Amino acid sequence: MPLSASGAPSALGAIISVGGVEFVRVDHPGRVAAYTQPGAKLMLMHDFPGHGGYFMVPDGNLLCGLIQWVVQSDGVVAPHYWMERSEHRGLGLGGLEGGVLVAPQ
């Protein structure tokens, strides 16, 4: 098994679908910290063609979003967060600017 799935890191704002559930790639350091702390339970899902690394499901619950582990060019493994799309819409945020969640003005 290769160390990581081939493909470039996913762009902020990208959307993927898993079993009919859509996810948006966002910058959310709080969720990354919570879901990757020691003792956190992550279930390995699979890779997505065109998206580097492997995807894991926090607590085995898709509603928690996805963590994508990406091997960067310097060899460091970095977690990226994907928010479940209906949660993203329901937050009432102004949307995405370069993939970063922004509050409405």
N, C-alpha and C positions, 0 to 999 in steps of 0.2 A: 504494500500500500504506500503510495507516495506521501511525503510529509504534508502536502497540501494539494487541493484541487487547483488545476491550472486555471488561469483567468486573472484579469486585473481586479483590484479592489473595487467594490461597488461604489458608484457615485452617490453622493447625498441627493435625496429626492427620487432615487430609483424605486420602482415598485416591482414586487414579485408576488406570485400566488402559490399557496400551498393548500391543496385540498379544498379549493374554493374560498380560502381566506387570503386577503391581500395584506401586504406589509409595505411600509414606506421606510426607506433608509433615512434616518435622522441622526442628528448630533444630540445625544442625551447622556452626558457624563454621569448623572445620578443613577440612571438605570444600569448603565454599564458597571458602575461601582457596586451596586447592590447585587447584581446577578453574577458577578465574577469574584466576589469576595470568598475567602477560604470557607469551605463548608457549603457553598451554594450548590444546589442540585441542577445539573444541566444534562439534558438528554440529547445524545447525538442524533441528528436527523439525517442529513445527506448534503451533498454539494449541489450547486445549481450551475448548469452550463453557462459560461460567460461571466460568472461571479467567482472570484478567487476565494480560497479557503474552504472551511466547512461551517455548517450551520448547526446551532444547538438551540434547544427549547428550554427556557428557564422553568424549573419545577414541572417539566413535562406538559405545560399548559400553553397552547398557542396564543391564548389571550394575553399572555405576559410579553409577547413579542418574540423576537429571535435575536440570538447573538451570532454574529459571523466572525470567525477567527481567520484573520488574514496574515500571511507571512509577508512582511514588508521587504523592500529591496535590501535592507541591511541585515535581514535574517530575524528581526524582532517580530514576535507574534503579537498582533494587536486586535482587541475586540471591537467590533462595530455593532451598533444597535439598530434593529428594525422594529418599528412600532406597528401594531395591528391597525389597519387603516381606519376602521370605524372609530377606534379610540382617538386616533389622530384628528379625524373630522369633528368628533364630539367635544374636543377640548376647547373649541371656539377660538383657536389660535388663528392668527392672520394668514397662516399657511406656511409655505417654505420659501426661504430666500437662500439659495445655494444649499438647500437641505437642512438649514438650521430653523428650528421652530421659532416663529416670531409672534408676539402678541399683537392683537389688532390695535390700531392707533385710535 
